[in-house]
Amino acid sequence: MTAESTPIWAKLSPYMLIFVLIAEYAVFAVFRPDLFLSPSALNIILSSQAPLLIATLALTLPLVVGEFDMTVGTNLIFSSVLVAALTTNLGWPVAAAVVLAMLGAGLVGVINAVLVVRLKINSFIATLAMSTLLAGISLWAAGSTIISRVPEELRVFAATRVLGLPLTVGYALIIAVALWFFYRYRPAGRHLYFIGSNEEVARLAGVKTARLKSMAFISSSLIVGFAGLLLAGTIGSADPTAGASFTLPAFAAVFLGATAINVGRFNVWGTVVGSLLLFTGITGLALLGFTGWVQDVFNGLALLIALIASRFVWRGKKR
């Protein structure tokens, strides 16, 4: 089929998720024009969800190599709880607590890599077990309570504004651009996709699959750890029980993103669009007065739709 004979819908399909995002925002604007037609709505969506967006971008690394990382949500909370507990409960200097929190998050990635890459344990099972362990450690570190105060330095770090937007949004953009550049222009980034497509063929072709898969797990965990620091500063507290509430939206956004921009592949800009779609829906429903169960239903449906859509997209690409 030539480019001239390609149906218009096929040409537009990589951008359908963007159209859905625009339509979603327009629907909310009809119901609450006072909120959604003002810059403050976009500001609320971006600033409140920037740490989760960073963690979601990090999740693309293990998924690109064909592995799951179920610790994304609990590691996010683990690093936020650790820095809050060390500074607020134990009186540690902020710099030392930040360093230890990042080392702790990185250690999670190292353990995941050992379990999955070296010991050949199924990544879903291994990281789910690690996620449960992290949830318990976070509860212990926080004394089974919400740490209601974090140091002023962390709040300033997260709340500083540039051009009217919190710097956390800038961090998310920098990480998105860096990952996009890595995937698209660096040999190691392209090799990650090669491994995800067929690990054995990649290994026979000389790609250092074990090293790159380990790098994917460790790098992802470090980025998630940084997001955890931003999360603690953004909300000004640390809830040790909140890990599961971040895992589902992250996976939903990444799988939604695989149906956009670079269709059939986990990709950075599709993930950003998928995240914005979810963030807009959750924030919009909250601003309209829908809370509690609505968020879980919305995220669950989004993940189901993303999985079904991804299934059809990848099946179509194989034909």
Buried (B, 14 or more C-beta within 10 A) or exposed (E): EEEEEEEEEEEEBBEBBBEBBEEBBEEBBEEBEEBBEEEEBBBBBBBBBBBBBBBBBBBBBBBBBBBBBBBBBBBBBBBBBBBBBBBBBEEBEBEEBBEBBBEBBBBBBEBBBBBBBEEEBEBEEBBBBBBBBBBEBBBEBBEEEBBEEBBEBBBEBBBEEEEEBBBBBBBBBEBBEEBBEBBEEEEBBBBBBBBBEEBEEBBEEEBBBBEBBBBBBBBBBBBBBBBBBBBBBBBBBBBBBBBBBBBBBBBBBBBBBBBBBBBBBBBBBBBBBBBBBBBBBBBBBBBBEBEEEBBEEBBEEBBEBBBEBBEEBBEEEEE
